[in-house]
Amino acid sequence: MSNPFFNEKKMNEDANGWAAPTSAAAVATKPQGFPESTDNPLNRPVDDGPVSRYQSEVMTVNGVITATIVLFVIFLVSASFGWFSSTANAEGDFQPAPGMTIGIVVGFIAVMIAYRKPMWAKFLGPVYALCYGYSVGAISKLYETFQDGIVLQAAGATLAVFLVMLTLYRTGIIKVTEGFRRIVMGATMGVMVLYVVSFVINLFGGSIGFINSPSLIGIGFSIFVCALASANLALDFDLIERGSKMKMSKDYEWVAALGLVVTIVWLYLEILRLLSKLNRR
């Protein structure tokens, strides 16, 4: 599943209500009758009191890292339950963990609500990690049952891609321009719509062949989606940095963390699918 959080428009909309007070806001709240002064160009009352509490409760990169770790711990614990709740018999019949589909649906809904209600992200983030983690654990067990060692390979590849993208972003080799952002977000929304349609079709026993097919078209599609998920990591890094500079509310750390976890999980699942296709060639 793609990352629904990070886009410039959404960030700016949330900033209107979440950012710490600015000097412009201070001008707007100047008490009536306060004398003008050339020594005070912003025409604000001189205040030697304590620093505003808002300035000490803003979003930070370290705060996002902490929230991300919390969500990943919940995700991994839940994934282990999904893994061990799935079974396969000697004949190769796989029995997924009970409620796997429900976990996917609930996790997806939690993410969509958090997109509309960012202030709820600190509560919905753990819901996503708990429900989606359970389902991803079951999905991973399915792949591992028929292709031994594939989960470890996918996890290692995901970590490697994450570190490479972080290095490329921090060194400035990858620059998130407005054009880059629009292309990545447009392609991401297109893939998201395709996957939602595919999920609905699967509920009725159908499928969109090339999504899981080991054909050249199917492999090419998976490579494209893996590259797209990697590009989304650059957007995540960029807007986490922007959010901290914009002094968004500290609660927004959970929005950033949830968005980053969604992207990483999406990348892992796509790499898992790609490796499975290559193994079946």
C-alpha positions as CSV (number, residue, x, y, z in Angstrom):
1,M,0.0,0.0,0.0
2,S,1.3,3.4,-0.9
3,N,1.9,6.3,1.4
4,P,-1.2,8.6,1.6
5,F,0.2,11.2,4.0
6,F,3.0,13.2,2.6
7,N,2.1,15.8,0.0
8,E,2.8,19.5,0.0
9,K,-0.9,20.6,-0.1
10,K,-1.8,18.5,2.9
11,M,1.3,19.6,4.9
12,N,0.4,23.3,4.3
13,E,-3.2,22.8,5.2
14,D,-2.2,21.1,8.5
15,A,0.3,23.8,9.2
16,N,-2.4,26.4,9.4
17,G,-3.7,24.8,12.6
18,W,-0.7,22.9,13.9
19,A,2.3,25.1,13.5
20,A,3.8,27.1,16.4
21,P,2.9,30.8,16.5
22,T,4.9,33.0,14.2
23,S,5.9,36.6,14.5
24,A,3.1,37.5,12.2
25,A,0.7,35.9,14.6
26,A,2.2,37.8,17.4
27,V,1.6,41.1,15.5
28,A,-2.1,40.1,15.0
29,T,-2.5,39.6,18.7
30,K,-0.9,42.9,19.8
31,P,-3.1,44.5,22.5
32,Q,-5.0,47.6,21.5
33,G,-3.5,50.8,22.5
34,F,0.1,49.6,22.7
35,P,2.3,52.4,21.5
36,E,4.2,52.2,18.3
37,S,8.0,52.0,18.6
38,T,10.8,52.2,16.2
39,D,12.9,50.0,18.5
40,N,10.2,47.3,18.2
41,P,9.6,46.9,14.4
42,L,7.1,44.1,14.9
43,N,5.1,46.4,17.3
44,R,4.9,43.6,19.9
45,P,4.9,44.0,23.7
46,V,8.4,43.4,25.1
47,D,8.2,40.3,27.2
48,D,11.1,39.0,29.3
49,G,8.9,36.1,30.6
50,P,9.3,32.4,29.8
51,V,9.5,31.1,26.3
52,S,6.1,30.2,24.9
53,R,5.2,26.5,25.6
54,Y,4.4,26.1,21.9
55,Q,8.0,26.5,21.0
56,S,9.0,23.6,23.2
57,E,6.3,21.3,21.8
58,V,7.0,21.3,18.1
59,M,7.8,18.5,15.8
60,T,11.4,17.3,15.7
61,V,13.3,14.7,13.6
62,N,14.3,12.8,16.8
63,G,10.6,12.8,17.8
64,V,9.7,11.2,14.5
65,I,12.4,8.6,14.9
66,T,11.1,7.7,18.4
67,A,7.5,7.4,17.2
68,T,8.6,5.3,14.2
69,I,10.4,2.9,16.5
70,V,7.3,2.5,18.7
71,L,5.2,1.7,15.7
72,F,7.7,-0.7,14.3
73,V,7.9,-2.6,17.6
74,I,4.1,-2.9,17.7
75,F,4.2,-4.0,14.0
76,L,6.8,-6.7,14.5
77,V,5.2,-8.1,17.6
78,S,1.8,-8.3,15.8
79,A,3.5,-9.7,12.7
80,S,4.9,-12.6,14.8
81,F,1.4,-13.5,15.9
82,G,0.2,-13.4,12.3
83,W,3.2,-15.6,11.3
84,F,2.7,-18.3,14.0
85,S,-1.1,-18.3,13.6
86,S,-0.7,-19.4,9.9
87,T,-0.1,-23.1,9.2
88,A,0.8,-25.4,6.3
89,N,0.3,-29.1,6.2
90,A,2.4,-31.8,4.6
91,E,0.4,-31.6,1.4
92,G,1.3,-27.9,1.0
93,D,-2.1,-26.5,1.9
94,F,-1.6,-23.1,3.5
95,Q,-4.1,-21.9,6.2
96,P,-3.6,-18.2,6.8
97,A,-4.1,-16.6,10.2
98,P,-7.7,-16.1,11.1
99,G,-8.9,-12.6,10.3
100,M,-6.0,-11.7,7.9
101,T,-8.2,-9.9,5.4
102,I,-9.9,-8.0,8.3
103,G,-6.5,-6.8,9.5
104,I,-5.7,-5.4,6.0
105,V,-9.1,-3.6,5.8
106,V,-8.9,-2.2,9.3
107,G,-5.3,-1.1,8.9
108,F,-6.1,0.6,5.6
109,I,-9.1,2.4,7.1
110,A,-7.0,3.6,10.1
111,V,-4.5,5.1,7.6
112,M,-7.2,6.9,5.7
113,I,-8.8,8.3,8.8
114,A,-5.4,9.5,10.0
115,Y,-5.0,11.3,6.7
116,R,-8.2,13.2,7.2
117,K,-7.7,13.6,11.0
118,P,-4.0,14.0,11.7
119,M,-4.5,14.8,15.3
120,W,-5.7,11.2,15.7
121,A,-2.5,9.7,14.3
122,K,-1.0,8.9,17.7
123,F,-4.0,6.5,18.3
124,L,-4.5,5.3,14.7
125,G,-0.9,4.6,14.1
126,P,-0.8,1.8,16.7
127,V,-4.1,0.5,15.3
128,Y,-2.5,0.3,11.8
129,A,0.7,-1.3,13.2
130,L,-1.3,-3.9,15.2
131,C,-3.8,-4.9,12.4
132,Y,-1.6,-4.6,9.3
133,G,1.3,-6.1,11.1
134,Y,-0.8,-9.2,11.9
135,S,-1.7,-9.5,8.2
136,V,1.8,-8.9,6.9
137,G,3.1,-11.6,9.2
138,A,0.6,-14.1,7.7
139,I,1.5,-13.0,4.2
140,S,5.2,-13.4,4.9
141,K,4.5,-16.9,6.3
142,L,2.7,-17.7,3.0
143,Y,5.7,-16.7,0.9
144,E,8.2,-18.4,3.2
145,T,6.2,-21.7,3.1
146,F,6.6,-22.1,-0.6
147,Q,9.9,-20.2,-1.1
148,D,12.3,-20.8,1.8
149,G,14.4,-17.9,2.8
150,I,12.5,-15.3,0.8
151,V,11.3,-13.3,3.8
152,L,14.9,-12.7,5.2
153,Q,16.0,-11.7,1.7
154,A,13.1,-9.2,1.3
155,A,13.7,-7.7,4.8
156,G,17.4,-7.3,4.1
157,A,16.7,-5.7,0.7
158,T,14.2,-3.3,2.2
159,L,16.7,-2.2,4.9
160,A,19.4,-1.8,2.2
161,V,17.1,0.3,0.0
162,F,16.1,2.5,3.0
163,L,19.7,3.2,3.9
164,V,20.7,3.9,0.3
165,M,17.8,6.3,-0.2
166,L,18.5,8.0,3.1
167,T,22.2,8.5,2.1
168,L,21.2,9.8,-1.3
169,Y,18.8,12.3,0.2
170,R,21.2,13.5,3.0
171,T,24.1,13.9,0.5
172,G,21.9,15.9,-1.9
173,I,22.3,13.5,-4.7
174,I,18.5,13.1,-4.8
175,K,16.7,16.5,-4.6
176,V,13.0,16.6,-4.0
177,T,11.8,19.2,-6.5
178,E,8.2,20.2,-7.1
179,G,8.3,18.3,-10.4
180,F,9.7,15.2,-8.8
181,R,7.1,15.4,-6.0
182,R,4.2,15.7,-8.5
183,I,5.4,12.8,-10.6
184,V,5.9,10.4,-7.7
185,M,2.6,11.3,-6.0
186,G,0.7,11.0,-9.3
187,A,2.2,7.6,-10.0
188,T,1.6,6.5,-6.4
189,M,-2.1,7.4,-6.5
190,G,-2.4,5.5,-9.7
191,V,-0.9,2.3,-8.2
192,M,-3.0,2.7,-5.1
193,V,-6.2,2.8,-7.2
194,L,-5.0,-0.3,-9.1
195,Y,-4.4,-2.2,-5.9
196,V,-7.7,-1.3,-4.4
197,V,-9.5,-2.4,-7.6
198,S,-7.5,-5.6,-7.5
199,F,-8.4,-6.3,-3.9
200,V,-12.1,-5.9,-4.6
201,I,-11.8,-8.2,-7.6
202,N,-10.0,-10.8,-5.5
203,L,-12.9,-10.8,-3.0
204,F,-15.1,-12.0,-5.9
205,G,-12.6,-14.7,-7.0
206,G,-11.0,-12.7,-9.9
207,S,-7.6,-11.2,-10.3
208,I,-5.5,-8.8,-12.4
209,G,-3.0,-11.2,-13.8
210,F,0.2,-9.1,-14.3
211,I,0.3,-8.0,-10.6
212,N,1.3,-11.5,-9.4
213,S,2.4,-13.0,-12.7
214,P,6.1,-14.0,-13.1
215,S,5.9,-12.9,-16.8
216,L,8.3,-10.2,-18.1
217,I,5.4,-7.7,-17.8
218,G,4.7,-8.8,-14.3
219,I,8.4,-8.5,-13.3
220,G,8.7,-5.2,-15.0
221,F,5.6,-3.9,-13.1
222,S,7.1,-5.0,-9.8
223,I,10.4,-3.4,-10.5
224,F,8.5,-0.2,-11.3
225,V,6.5,-0.3,-8.1
226,C,9.6,-1.0,-6.0
227,A,11.3,2.0,-7.6
228,L,8.2,4.1,-6.9
229,A,8.1,3.0,-3.3
230,S,11.8,3.9,-2.9
231,A,11.0,7.4,-4.4
232,N,8.3,7.8,-1.8
233,L,11.0,7.4,0.9
234,A,12.7,10.5,-0.5
235,L,9.4,12.4,-0.2
236,D,9.0,11.1,3.4
237,F,12.5,12.3,4.3
238,D,11.9,15.7,2.7
239,L,8.6,16.4,4.4
240,I,9.8,15.2,7.8
241,E,12.6,17.8,7.4
242,R,10.1,20.4,6.2
243,G,7.7,19.6,9.1
244,S,10.4,20.2,11.7
245,K,11.4,23.4,10.1
246,M,7.8,24.6,9.9
247,K,7.5,23.9,13.6
248,M,4.5,21.7,13.2
249,S,2.8,20.5,16.4
250,K,4.6,17.7,18.2
251,D,1.5,15.5,17.6
252,Y,2.4,15.6,13.9
253,E,5.4,13.4,14.7
254,W,3.0,10.5,14.7
255,V,1.6,11.5,11.3
256,A,5.2,11.5,9.9
257,A,6.1,8.2,11.7
258,L,2.9,6.5,10.4
259,G,3.5,7.7,6.9
260,L,7.1,6.5,6.9
261,V,6.1,3.1,8.3
262,V,3.4,2.7,5.6
263,T,6.0,3.4,2.9
264,I,8.6,0.9,4.4
265,V,5.9,-1.8,4.7
266,W,4.8,-1.2,1.2
267,L,8.4,-1.4,-0.1
268,Y,8.9,-4.7,1.8
269,L,5.8,-6.3,0.3
270,E,6.7,-5.2,-3.2
271,I,10.2,-6.6,-2.8
272,L,8.7,-9.8,-1.5
273,R,6.4,-10.0,-4.5
274,L,9.3,-9.2,-6.9
275,L,11.6,-11.9,-5.4
276,S,8.8,-14.4,-5.6
277,K,8.3,-13.7,-9.3
278,L,12.0,-14.1,-10.0
279,N,12.1,-17.4,-8.1
280,R,9.3,-18.7,-10.2
281,R,10.9,-17.9,-13.5
